[in-house]
Amino acid sequence: MSIPTAELPASPGPRNEALTPMPAEDRAFGWSAHASLWFSLGVGLLVMQVGAYLAPSVGTPQAMLAVLAGSVIGSGLLAWVARLGCASGLSSAGLMHLTYGRHFARLPVFINIVQLLGWTTFEIVIMREGTLAIARQAFGAALDGPWAIALYTLFWGAMLTALLAGSMITLVRRYVSRLGLPLVVLSLLWLSWQFAGRLHASGLQALWQRGGDGSMGLFAALDLVIAMPVSWLPLVADYARYGRGPGAALGGTWVGYTVANVWCYGLGVLVASVSAPGAELVGALLLAQGGLAALGLILVDELDNAYGDLYSGAVSAHSLKPAWPVRRWAILLSIAGTLLALVLPMHSLEPFLLTLSSVFVPLYGVILGRLGWGCQAWAAPQRNIDFGAAALWVAGIVCYQALALRAPQLGSALPTLVLTFVLAALTRARPDRRTAAAAQAVDQGRGTA
């Protein structure tokens, strides 16, 4: 059963596309499009780097357990929000407005724009540094230095801006599904084969019995794996609203991201296990046979991650200022991210970005608790501020930070998400029988399309 949709209260001025349910004629994504998109977004050097960090911290057996369990749980949460976005036809900003009220929702929407701009800048830096590593490997020091850093930054920024000037639907259905995805899969297969061969030569039994240094517990490792798919929660509805059916959005997102997350985390664990202690991930990948070409294709795929951040940031920005179309906001944010990548010390800003992202775990715990299950009467009048939802969000942020400081071995993301979801579900308003019956009638009329 799909969730009935209803338009948010109209506001004077230009049509706000971010707060208006997506019409049926614009819904173009089936199961394969969702799966391709989220597999592509799940692949990234950052994921592999975190995987490489897990193995020496908790040991190989616990690292692989955390990768499998964390990927299934985290991707399941992502898929749940995808289903909600597809069934409602609303963007992430629209879901925030319904849950927190029109006025208060501007705060999390603005924070989302800031964090997406920050992660875009970080992605550009990752692509630039990967390009520098490839240039050093292929040409030595001839293509290195400050001028090369600026050149590679501007190159990737220009690529992003050009992609954002086109159609998002065309990009997903043609570039990602038909061209980018097969090349990335081949790259991952090749790298996996290369490092699996090294593993076989060094002995699988010795690797599997390798313990960690005790710097991280199993629950903290699980929290770290879950954090990657959870970091996409503020974006997934912006794409899922283009889906033709909630079931396809849920299944495609869950399968696509789970496979990518397990593969990239697992590859990171594998690379760290067979490389010299303290070896840098990109350097280890380049030393593999054919690693130069494989890493280059993965870098190209990083464009999807930056594109995903920018498009979603543009949709959120459009919800605040609908006079500017989504495409104009996207190009503006792309230019801003490129300029920031030229001047900001991104590695020192990474902890700030991770802290900023932590506010979205309780934010979506409340959204799922209020909207993510049961038959919703979405046509009910919307408040300017839902004080109950706002209070639960703030309490969830406090819980997350307290767990991170006082009990890091327990993890922060999963306990906070469960707490905010349960409290939001227990305190949500119950529609009267007539409203529920009307919502069910609408639902049956729409079917599952």
Summary of the structure (lengths in Angstrom):
residues: 449
radius of gyration: 21.9
end to end distance: 9.9
largest distance: 73.6
contacts: 1631
relative contact order: 0.20
helix: 78%
strand: 1%
